[in-house]
Amino acid sequence: MQTLLVTNGVERRRLVRIPSRGSQHLQLRFLHLEGDLERLQVRYQPLFSPRARYRVARHLRTRHDLYGRVIGSNRQRSHTRQWFDYNALLARRSLHAHGYSAWMERVEASQRRALQLTAAPTARSGAEPRLQVWPSECTDQTDWWVVLEEGDRLAPHANERLRQLLREVPGAELIYADSDLISAQGVRHSAQWKPAWNPDLLLADPHYSRCFWVRADRLDVALQRLVVAGEPATPYGLLLELSCVCQAEHIWHWPEVLSHHRPVCRGGDGTAALVRRHLQRQGSQVVVEPRIGGGHRLVWALPERSVCVSVIVPTRDRLELLAACLHSLEATAGSRLDLELLVVDNGSQEPATLAYLAELEVSGRARVLRCPGPFNFSALNNAAAAVARGELLLLLNNDIEAQEPGWLATMAGQALREEIGCVGAQLLYPDGSLQHAGVILGIGGVAGHSHKYQSASEPGHQLRVQLSQNLSAVTGAVLMIRRGLFQKLGGLDAEQLHVSYNDLDLCLRAMAAGYRNVYCAEAVLVHHESRSRGAPITPEAFNQWQKEREVMQQRWGVILNADPHYHPQLSLREENFSLRLDGPVPRLRSVHSAREVM
């Protein structure tokens, strides 16, 4: 099909593929709050021309010489597959990507076409948005609106994609897609791959609001709520309000680039204040501050009442690790929380360790539970949780060391939210590189740690190292959860997951039950990973790991291959959010649909 894009009075014709399966009448308007939009016009043709097929294959071959060597000959792949591969390859900075503009054939327009603007409907007069109607013969019976920031552009096939996904999920209320950046010269680059609906990431990242479609009746309600609250109708503020108006199961993500925009600052004092006021209207007291480098830092306030945290630390000898862990905990915990320290001794034998444990008991600094026998991480934590008195449980490895105050209260503020399940922290190796910034499902067959080995000072993919957000799982090395929820979920699996993946299994059960797990980027600790147990290199340890790996694949196999908080175009072999060159064709994604297969 040919898509005609009119920009500044000049027509630029590009060749793209737009499936034409059936048709559905859909009236669509653009809601634009700050500036004018470009006018789009689609001309439908039934088949690709030979020229289009030739140009796609030629650009893949000449612009990206790795393409043929990495994933095979172009001739072995369909034209549709090649189109998606080219989109994906643009995100690779290591490749020489010239951008989509090289695909366009410039044709001088016969005349300039003026943009048609209409006045806002009466119901939205308080917000005073500016509207652009497309096509011009639309009436007030609009079904859907698309919301764009100033200067953003829709992909030529975006409207057809909307029709396609509405055929698949007619009950959708809010839809958003991926985007990319466009340079001053008009060259597209740096695809912005987004996860399925992620409410906590929305609070931390205003960039999440770049381009979305919303059903007209939901938009009416959200705009009226903004008017009542005295808030201006900005795209970000509107999406925040829509997150309360629309049901989460009716919010869908289309994993394909459907909008293009110029680089902008990702948040500041204004957006931070917007989030703070939004949360106050929901009854939550949260400190929201802009981050240097983009996004927001959120700290959820603790209640006025006393909150007790039961800290569970399994151990066996290795006194130097245990002593450093407990000392750092006491030094950084602060005074806002009551601590109950439970040390679970799994058969220590060294005299120095036994003397230290006795001193902990005599001084009243900790309760020591003696659980000898083969190492079973799940059983040790379950035994301590059964006698814990705290409202919150903190599972803490004995090789963790805290260095900065405030991390415990920050995690507790997150864990006390009723909709939140498990809360994890940012963990660093002693050299300052990342050990854990959340868990990504499917990497290596089961799961891997996000951005592992990357410098902790780097932003990560789309700032996701530095921003608190919802993820499918977090590591049990530092994991906080409400004690009542831990018991409701049945604790850790002590029957089949003795050593590995028990934390992942707990997080997935929490998500299946409707709770959101949170990676808390504001809580930063050092993890001397596996120094107390080491890697599973003995035959017995390796066999145990392999057995528990098979349990996870049988129990959670479907969701392990489709993490809703990870993009299908990203690698399942690496932990650095690198591109998956042979990624799947885009399909609708939502957290709710992921729960249905769990």
C-alpha positions as CSV (number, residue, x, y, z in Angstrom):
1,M,0.0,0.0,0.0
2,Q,1.0,3.6,-0.5
3,T,0.8,6.0,2.4
4,L,0.9,9.7,1.7
5,L,2.4,11.8,4.4
6,V,1.9,15.6,4.1
7,T,4.5,17.7,5.9
8,N,4.9,21.4,5.5
9,G,3.1,21.3,2.1
10,V,5.3,18.6,0.6
11,E,4.1,15.1,0.0
12,R,6.4,12.3,0.8
13,R,5.3,8.9,-0.4
14,R,6.6,5.8,1.4
15,L,5.9,2.1,0.8
16,V,4.6,0.2,3.8
17,R,2.6,-3.0,4.4
18,I,-0.8,-2.5,5.9
19,P,-2.9,-5.7,6.2
20,S,-6.3,-5.3,4.6
21,R,-8.2,-8.2,6.2
22,G,-11.8,-7.1,6.3
23,S,-12.9,-3.6,7.2
24,Q,-14.5,-1.9,10.2
25,H,-16.1,1.5,10.2
26,L,-14.3,3.6,12.8
27,Q,-14.5,7.3,13.4
28,L,-11.2,8.7,14.8
29,R,-10.2,12.1,16.0
30,F,-6.8,13.4,17.1
31,L,-6.8,15.1,20.5
32,H,-3.8,17.4,20.6
33,L,-3.3,19.6,23.6
34,E,-0.5,21.9,22.7
35,G,0.1,22.3,18.9
36,D,-0.8,21.4,15.4
37,L,-0.7,17.9,13.9
38,E,0.4,16.7,10.5
39,R,-2.4,15.5,8.3
40,L,-2.3,11.8,7.3
41,Q,-4.0,10.3,4.3
42,V,-4.0,6.6,3.5
43,R,-4.5,5.2,0.0
44,Y,-5.3,1.5,0.0
45,Q,-3.9,-0.8,-2.7
46,P,-4.5,-4.6,-2.5
47,L,-1.0,-5.9,-3.2
48,F,2.7,-5.0,-2.9
49,S,4.3,-3.8,-6.0
50,P,7.5,-5.6,-7.1
51,R,9.3,-2.3,-6.5
52,A,8.3,-2.3,-2.8
53,R,9.6,-5.9,-2.3
54,Y,12.8,-5.0,-4.0
55,R,13.4,-1.9,-2.0
56,V,12.8,-3.6,1.4
57,A,15.2,-6.4,0.6
58,R,17.8,-4.1,-0.8
59,H,17.9,-1.8,2.2
60,L,18.2,-4.8,4.6
61,R,21.1,-6.1,2.5
62,T,23.0,-2.8,2.0
63,R,22.3,-0.9,5.2
64,H,22.8,-3.8,7.6
65,D,25.4,-6.3,6.4
66,L,25.0,-8.4,9.6
67,Y,21.4,-9.2,8.7
68,G,22.1,-12.1,6.3
69,R,24.9,-13.5,8.4
70,V,22.9,-13.5,11.7
71,I,19.4,-14.7,10.7
72,G,19.8,-16.1,7.2
73,S,19.1,-15.1,3.6
74,N,16.4,-12.4,2.9
75,R,14.9,-14.8,0.4
76,Q,14.0,-17.2,3.2
77,R,11.9,-14.7,5.0
78,S,8.5,-13.2,4.1
79,H,8.2,-9.5,3.2
80,T,6.2,-8.9,6.4
81,R,9.0,-10.5,8.5
82,Q,11.6,-8.4,6.8
83,W,9.6,-5.2,7.5
84,F,9.6,-6.0,11.2
85,D,13.3,-6.9,11.2
86,Y,14.2,-3.6,9.7
87,N,12.1,-1.8,12.3
88,A,14.0,-3.7,15.0
89,L,17.4,-3.2,13.5
90,L,17.0,0.6,13.8
91,A,17.3,0.3,17.5
92,R,20.8,-1.2,17.4
93,R,23.3,1.6,17.9
94,S,26.2,-0.8,16.8
95,L,24.7,-1.0,13.3
96,H,24.9,1.8,10.7
97,A,21.2,2.7,10.5
98,H,20.3,5.4,8.1
99,G,16.6,5.6,9.1
100,Y,13.3,5.3,7.4
101,S,13.6,8.5,5.5
102,A,15.8,6.7,2.9
103,W,12.7,4.7,2.0
104,M,10.7,7.7,1.0
105,E,10.1,8.9,-2.5
106,R,9.6,12.7,-2.4
107,V,6.8,14.1,-4.6
108,E,6.0,17.8,-4.7
109,A,2.5,18.5,-3.6
110,S,0.2,20.3,-6.1
111,Q,-1.0,22.6,-3.3
112,R,-0.6,23.2,0.4
113,R,-3.3,21.6,2.5
114,A,-4.5,23.6,5.5
115,L,-5.0,21.9,8.8
116,Q,-8.6,21.9,10.0
117,L,-9.1,22.7,13.7
118,T,-12.4,22.5,15.5
119,A,-13.6,23.9,18.8
120,A,-13.7,21.6,21.9
121,P,-17.0,19.9,22.7
122,T,-19.0,21.5,25.5
123,A,-18.3,18.7,27.9
124,R,-14.5,19.4,27.6
125,S,-14.7,23.2,27.6
126,G,-13.1,23.4,31.0
127,A,-9.9,21.7,29.7
128,E,-9.8,23.7,26.5
129,P,-8.0,21.1,24.4
130,R,-7.3,21.8,20.8
131,L,-8.7,19.2,18.4
132,Q,-7.8,18.1,14.9
133,V,-10.4,16.1,13.0
134,W,-9.4,13.4,10.5
135,P,-11.1,12.8,8.2
136,S,-12.7,16.2,7.9
137,E,-16.2,14.8,7.6
138,C,-16.2,13.3,11.1
139,T,-19.1,14.2,13.3
140,D,-19.3,14.5,17.1
141,Q,-20.1,10.7,17.2
142,T,-16.4,9.9,17.8
143,D,-15.5,6.5,19.0
144,W,-11.8,6.9,19.8
145,W,-9.3,9.7,20.4
146,V,-5.6,9.6,20.0
147,V,-3.5,11.9,22.3
148,L,-0.2,13.2,21.2
149,E,2.4,15.5,22.5
150,E,3.4,18.6,20.5
151,G,5.6,17.7,17.6
152,D,4.8,13.9,17.7
153,R,3.8,12.1,14.6
154,L,1.7,9.0,14.0
155,A,3.1,6.2,11.8
156,P,1.2,5.9,8.5
157,H,-0.2,2.5,9.4
158,A,-1.2,3.4,13.0
159,N,-4.9,3.8,12.3
160,E,-5.1,0.5,10.6
161,R,-3.4,-1.1,13.6
162,L,-6.0,0.4,15.8
163,R,-8.8,-1.2,13.8
164,Q,-6.9,-4.5,13.8
165,L,-6.5,-4.6,17.6
166,L,-10.1,-3.5,18.2
167,R,-11.2,-6.5,16.2
168,E,-9.2,-8.7,18.6
169,V,-10.2,-7.0,21.8
170,P,-13.4,-5.0,21.3
171,G,-13.6,-4.3,25.1
172,A,-10.4,-2.3,25.1
173,E,-10.6,1.1,26.8
174,L,-7.0,2.4,26.5
175,I,-4.3,1.4,24.0
176,Y,-0.7,2.5,23.6
177,A,2.2,1.4,21.4
178,D,6.0,1.8,21.1
179,S,7.6,4.9,19.7
180,D,10.9,6.0,18.4
181,L,12.9,9.3,18.2
182,I,13.2,11.5,15.1
183,S,16.2,13.7,14.5
184,A,16.1,17.3,13.4
185,Q,16.9,16.0,9.9
186,G,13.8,13.8,10.0
187,V,15.7,10.5,10.5
188,R,14.1,8.0,12.9
189,H,16.2,6.2,15.5
190,S,16.3,4.7,19.0
191,A,13.1,2.6,19.2
192,Q,11.4,3.0,22.7
193,W,10.3,-0.6,23.6
194,K,7.6,-0.4,26.3
195,P,6.3,-3.2,28.6
196,A,2.7,-4.1,29.1
197,W,0.7,-1.9,31.4
198,N,3.0,-0.8,34.2
199,P,1.3,1.6,36.7
200,D,4.3,2.2,38.8
201,L,6.5,3.0,35.8
202,L,3.9,5.5,34.6
203,L,4.3,7.3,37.9
204,A,8.1,7.3,37.6
205,D,8.4,8.1,33.9
206,P,6.3,10.9,32.1
207,H,7.7,9.5,28.8
208,Y,5.2,6.7,29.1
209,S,2.4,9.1,28.0
210,R,3.8,9.7,24.5
211,C,0.9,8.7,22.2
212,F,-2.1,6.7,23.3
213,W,-5.6,5.9,22.1
214,V,-8.5,6.2,24.5
215,R,-12.2,5.3,24.1
216,A,-14.4,8.4,23.9
217,D,-16.5,7.7,27.0
218,R,-13.5,7.0,29.1
219,L,-11.9,10.3,27.9
220,D,-15.0,12.2,28.9
221,V,-14.9,10.9,32.4
222,A,-11.1,11.6,32.8
223,L,-11.4,15.2,31.4
224,Q,-14.3,16.0,33.7
225,R,-12.3,14.7,36.7
226,L,-9.4,16.9,35.7
227,V,-11.7,19.9,35.5
228,V,-13.1,19.2,39.0
229,A,-9.6,18.9,40.3
230,G,-8.5,22.1,38.7
231,E,-5.8,20.4,36.8
232,P,-4.7,21.4,33.3
233,A,-5.3,18.9,30.5
234,T,-1.8,17.7,29.6
235,P,-1.2,14.3,28.0
236,Y,0.7,13.1,31.1
237,G,-2.0,14.3,33.5
238,L,-4.7,12.9,31.3
239,L,-3.0,9.4,31.3
240,L,-2.6,9.5,35.0
241,E,-6.3,10.1,35.4
242,L,-7.2,7.5,32.8
243,S,-5.2,5.0,34.9
244,C,-7.9,5.3,37.5
245,V,-10.8,5.6,35.1
246,C,-9.9,2.6,32.9
247,Q,-9.8,-1.0,34.2
248,A,-6.3,-2.5,34.1
249,E,-7.6,-5.5,32.2
250,H,-8.8,-3.3,29.4
251,I,-5.5,-1.5,28.9
252,W,-3.5,-3.0,26.0
253,H,-0.1,-2.6,24.6
254,W,0.7,-3.0,20.9
255,P,4.4,-3.9,20.7
256,E,5.3,-2.0,17.5
257,V,6.5,1.5,16.7
258,L,3.4,3.6,15.9
259,S,4.6,7.1,16.8
260,H,7.7,9.3,16.3
261,H,8.8,12.2,18.4
262,R,11.8,14.4,19.1
263,P,13.9,14.0,22.2
264,V,12.6,15.8,25.2
265,C,13.4,16.0,28.9
266,R,11.8,13.0,30.7
267,G,10.2,14.9,33.7
268,G,11.0,17.8,36.0
269,D,9.5,19.8,38.8
270,G,6.2,20.2,37.0
271,T,5.6,16.6,36.2
272,A,6.7,15.5,39.7
273,A,4.2,17.9,41.2
274,L,1.5,16.6,38.9
275,V,2.2,13.0,40.1
276,R,2.1,14.1,43.7
277,R,-1.2,15.9,43.4
278,H,-2.7,12.9,41.5
279,L,-1.7,10.5,44.3
280,Q,-3.0,12.9,46.9
281,R,-6.4,12.7,45.2
282,Q,-6.2,9.0,45.5
283,G,-5.5,9.2,49.3
284,S,-1.7,8.4,49.1
285,Q,1.0,10.6,50.6
286,V,4.1,10.2,48.5
287,V,7.3,12.2,48.2
288,V,7.9,12.7,44.4
289,E,11.1,14.4,43.2
290,P,12.5,14.8,39.7
291,R,15.7,12.8,39.1
292,I,18.8,14.2,37.4
293,G,18.8,12.4,34.2
294,G,15.1,12.0,33.9
295,G,12.1,10.4,35.6
296,H,10.8,10.7,39.1
297,R,12.0,9.4,42.5
298,L,9.0,8.2,44.6
299,V,9.1,7.4,48.3
300,W,5.7,6.2,49.8
301,A,5.1,7.6,53.3
302,L,4.9,5.2,56.2
303,P,1.7,5.3,58.4
304,E,1.7,7.2,61.7
305,R,1.2,3.9,63.6
306,S,4.1,1.7,64.5
307,V,5.1,-0.8,61.8
308,C,7.2,-3.9,62.7
309,V,9.5,-5.6,60.2
310,S,10.6,-9.2,60.8
311,V,14.0,-9.6,59.1
312,I,14.7,-13.3,58.3
313,V,18.4,-14.2,57.8
314,P,19.3,-17.9,57.1
315,T,22.9,-18.7,57.8
316,R,25.4,-21.5,58.3
317,D,28.8,-20.5,59.7
318,R,30.6,-17.8,57.5
319,L,30.6,-15.4,60.5
320,E,32.4,-12.6,58.6
321,L,29.4,-12.4,56.2
322,L,26.7,-12.6,58.9
323,A,28.3,-10.1,61.2
324,A,28.8,-7.6,58.4
325,C,25.2,-8.1,57.2
326,L,23.6,-7.6,60.7
327,H,25.9,-4.7,61.6
328,S,25.0,-2.8,58.3
329,L,21.3,-3.6,58.9
330,E,21.3,-2.0,62.4
331,A,23.4,1.0,61.2
332,T,21.1,1.9,58.3
333,A,17.6,0.8,59.5
334,G,16.6,4.1,61.0
335,S,14.1,4.7,63.8
336,R,10.8,4.8,61.9
337,L,10.4,1.0,62.0
338,D,10.5,-1.6,64.7
339,L,12.8,-4.4,63.8
340,E,12.5,-8.1,64.8
341,L,15.6,-9.9,63.8
342,L,15.3,-13.7,63.2
343,V,18.5,-15.5,62.4
344,V,17.9,-19.1,61.2
345,D,20.9,-21.2,61.9
346,N,21.1,-24.2,59.5
347,G,23.7,-26.2,61.4
348,S,26.6,-23.9,62.1
349,Q,29.6,-25.7,63.7
350,E,32.4,-23.2,63.9
351,P,33.0,-22.1,67.5
352,A,33.2,-18.4,66.6
353,T,29.9,-18.6,64.8
354,L,28.2,-20.4,67.7
355,A,29.6,-17.9,70.2
356,Y,28.3,-15.0,68.0
357,L,24.8,-16.5,67.8
358,A,24.7,-17.0,71.6
359,E,25.7,-13.4,72.1
360,L,22.8,-12.3,69.8
361,E,20.4,-14.2,71.9
362,V,21.7,-13.1,75.3
363,S,21.8,-9.4,74.3
364,G,18.3,-9.6,72.8
365,R,19.5,-8.3,69.4
366,A,18.0,-11.3,67.6
367,R,16.1,-14.5,68.0
368,V,18.0,-17.5,66.8
369,L,16.0,-20.4,65.3
370,R,18.1,-23.6,65.0
371,C,17.1,-25.7,62.0
372,P,19.8,-28.3,61.2
373,G,19.7,-30.6,58.3
374,P,20.2,-30.3,54.5
375,F,20.0,-26.8,53.1
376,N,16.4,-25.9,52.2
377,F,16.1,-22.1,51.7
378,S,12.3,-22.3,51.4
379,A,11.9,-24.3,54.6
380,L,14.2,-22.1,56.6
381,N,12.3,-18.9,55.7
382,N,8.9,-20.6,56.1
383,A,9.9,-21.7,59.6
384,A,10.9,-18.2,60.6
385,A,7.8,-16.6,59.0
386,A,5.6,-18.9,61.0
387,V,6.9,-17.4,64.3
388,A,7.5,-13.9,63.1
389,R,5.6,-11.1,64.8
390,G,6.1,-8.3,62.2
391,E,3.5,-6.9,59.9
392,L,6.2,-7.1,57.2
393,L,8.6,-9.8,56.4
394,L,12.1,-9.1,54.9
395,L,13.9,-12.1,53.4
396,L,17.6,-11.2,53.6
397,N,20.6,-13.2,52.5
398,N,23.5,-13.3,54.9
399,D,25.8,-11.9,52.2
400,I,23.9,-8.6,51.8
401,E,25.5,-5.4,53.1
402,A,23.6,-2.1,53.4
403,Q,25.6,1.1,53.1
404,E,23.1,4.0,52.9
405,P,20.2,4.7,55.4
406,G,16.6,4.9,54.3
407,W,16.4,1.8,52.1
408,L,14.4,-0.2,54.6
409,A,11.7,2.5,55.1
410,T,11.5,3.0,51.3
411,M,10.9,-0.7,50.8
412,A,8.4,-0.8,53.6
413,G,6.4,2.1,52.2
414,Q,6.0,0.1,48.9
415,A,5.2,-3.2,50.6
416,L,2.4,-1.7,52.7
417,R,0.4,-0.7,49.6
418,E,-2.5,-3.1,49.4
419,E,-2.1,-3.7,45.6
420,I,1.6,-4.6,45.9
421,G,2.9,-8.2,46.4
422,C,6.7,-8.6,46.6
423,V,9.2,-5.7,46.7
424,G,12.8,-6.0,45.7
425,A,15.9,-3.7,45.8
426,Q,18.7,-2.7,43.5
427,L,21.7,-4.9,44.3
428,L,25.3,-4.1,43.4
429,Y,28.4,-6.2,43.3
430,P,31.2,-4.9,45.5
431,D,32.8,-3.3,42.4
432,G,29.7,-1.1,41.9
433,S,28.3,-3.0,38.9
434,L,24.7,-4.2,38.9
435,Q,23.8,-7.7,40.2
436,H,20.0,-7.2,40.3
437,A,17.6,-4.6,38.9
438,G,14.6,-6.9,38.9
439,V,14.0,-10.3,37.3
440,I,13.2,-10.8,33.6
441,L,11.3,-14.0,32.7
442,G,12.5,-16.3,29.9
443,I,16.2,-15.4,29.9
444,G,18.2,-18.6,29.7
445,G,15.0,-20.7,29.7
446,V,13.7,-19.5,33.1
447,A,14.7,-16.1,34.2
448,G,17.7,-13.6,34.5
449,H,18.6,-10.5,36.3
450,S,17.9,-7.2,34.6
451,H,21.0,-5.3,33.4
452,K,23.4,-7.6,35.2
453,Y,27.0,-6.4,35.2
454,Q,26.1,-3.0,33.8
455,S,27.5,0.0,35.7
456,A,25.0,1.2,38.4
457,S,25.6,4.8,37.2
458,E,24.2,4.1,33.7
459,P,20.5,4.6,33.0
460,G,19.8,1.2,31.5
461,H,17.2,0.6,28.8
462,Q,14.7,3.5,28.9
463,L,16.0,4.5,32.4
464,R,14.6,1.2,33.8
465,V,17.6,0.7,36.1
466,Q,17.0,4.0,37.8
467,L,13.2,4.0,38.0
468,S,10.9,2.0,40.4
469,Q,8.5,0.0,38.4
470,N,6.4,-3.2,38.3
471,L,8.3,-6.4,37.2
472,S,7.2,-10.0,37.2
473,A,9.7,-10.9,39.9
474,V,12.5,-9.8,42.2
475,T,15.2,-11.8,43.8
476,G,14.7,-13.4,47.3
477,A,18.1,-12.1,48.4
478,V,16.3,-8.9,49.5
479,L,12.6,-9.4,49.3
480,M,9.9,-7.7,51.4
481,I,6.3,-8.8,51.6
482,R,3.4,-8.4,54.0
483,R,3.3,-11.3,56.4
484,G,-0.4,-11.9,55.8
485,L,0.1,-12.1,52.1
486,F,3.0,-14.4,52.5
487,Q,0.9,-16.8,54.4
488,K,-2.1,-16.4,52.0
489,L,0.2,-17.4,49.1
490,G,1.4,-20.5,51.0
491,G,5.0,-19.2,51.6
492,L,7.9,-20.5,49.6
493,D,7.7,-23.9,48.0
494,A,9.7,-26.1,50.4
495,E,8.6,-29.4,48.7
496,Q,10.0,-28.9,45.2
497,L,12.0,-25.7,45.2
498,H,14.6,-26.2,48.0
499,V,17.4,-23.9,46.7
500,S,16.6,-22.2,43.4
501,Y,13.7,-20.3,41.9
502,N,11.6,-20.3,45.1
503,D,11.6,-16.5,45.1
504,L,10.6,-16.4,41.4
505,D,7.8,-18.9,42.1
506,L,6.5,-16.8,45.0
507,C,6.5,-13.6,42.9
508,L,4.6,-15.3,40.0
509,R,2.0,-16.6,42.5
510,A,1.6,-13.1,43.8
511,M,1.1,-11.8,40.3
512,A,-1.3,-14.6,39.4
513,A,-3.4,-13.6,42.4
514,G,-3.7,-10.0,41.1
515,Y,-0.9,-8.3,43.0
516,R,1.9,-6.1,41.4
517,N,5.5,-6.8,42.3
518,V,7.8,-3.8,42.5
519,Y,11.5,-3.3,41.8
520,C,12.4,-0.4,44.2
521,A,15.3,1.5,42.6
522,E,15.6,3.8,45.6
523,A,16.7,0.9,47.9
524,V,20.4,0.1,47.0
525,L,22.5,-2.6,48.7
526,V,25.6,-4.6,48.1
527,H,25.3,-8.3,47.4
528,H,28.3,-10.6,47.8
529,E,26.5,-13.1,45.5
530,S,26.6,-16.7,46.6
531,R,29.7,-16.3,48.7
532,S,28.2,-18.4,51.4
533,R,27.1,-21.3,49.2
534,G,28.9,-20.9,45.8
535,A,27.7,-21.9,42.4
536,P,26.1,-25.4,41.8
537,I,29.3,-27.0,40.5
538,T,29.2,-30.3,42.4
539,P,27.2,-33.1,40.8
540,E,24.6,-33.1,43.6
541,A,24.1,-29.4,43.5
542,F,23.9,-29.3,39.7
543,N,21.3,-32.1,39.7
544,Q,19.3,-30.3,42.3
545,W,19.4,-27.1,40.2
546,Q,18.4,-29.0,37.1
547,K,15.5,-30.6,38.8
548,E,14.2,-27.3,40.2
549,R,14.6,-25.7,36.8
550,E,12.4,-28.4,35.2
551,V,9.8,-27.8,37.9
552,M,9.6,-24.1,37.0
553,Q,9.4,-24.8,33.3
554,Q,6.5,-27.3,33.8
555,R,4.7,-25.0,36.3
556,W,5.1,-21.6,34.6
557,G,6.3,-22.5,31.0
558,V,3.9,-20.3,29.1
559,I,4.5,-17.1,31.1
560,L,8.3,-17.7,31.1
561,N,8.2,-17.2,27.4
562,A,6.1,-14.0,27.4
563,D,7.1,-11.7,30.3
564,P,4.5,-8.9,30.2
565,H,7.1,-6.5,31.7
566,Y,9.6,-7.2,29.0
567,H,9.3,-6.5,25.3
568,P,9.1,-9.4,22.8
569,Q,11.7,-7.7,20.5
570,L,14.3,-7.9,23.3
571,S,16.8,-10.8,23.8
572,L,16.1,-13.9,25.9
573,R,19.8,-14.8,25.7
574,E,21.3,-11.7,27.3
575,E,20.4,-9.8,30.5
576,N,21.3,-6.3,29.1
577,F,18.0,-5.5,27.2
578,S,19.8,-6.0,23.9
579,L,17.8,-6.5,20.7
580,R,16.3,-9.9,19.7
581,L,17.0,-9.9,16.0
582,D,14.6,-12.7,15.3
583,G,11.8,-11.4,17.4
584,P,8.1,-12.3,16.9
585,V,5.6,-10.5,14.9
586,P,3.8,-7.9,17.2
587,R,0.7,-9.1,19.1
588,L,-1.5,-7.4,21.7
589,R,-0.1,-7.7,25.2
590,S,-1.5,-6.9,28.7
591,V,-0.7,-8.0,32.2
592,H,-4.2,-9.3,32.6
593,S,-3.8,-11.6,29.6
594,A,-0.5,-12.9,31.1
595,R,-2.3,-13.8,34.3
596,E,-4.8,-15.9,32.4
597,V,-2.1,-18.3,31.2
598,M,-0.4,-18.5,34.7
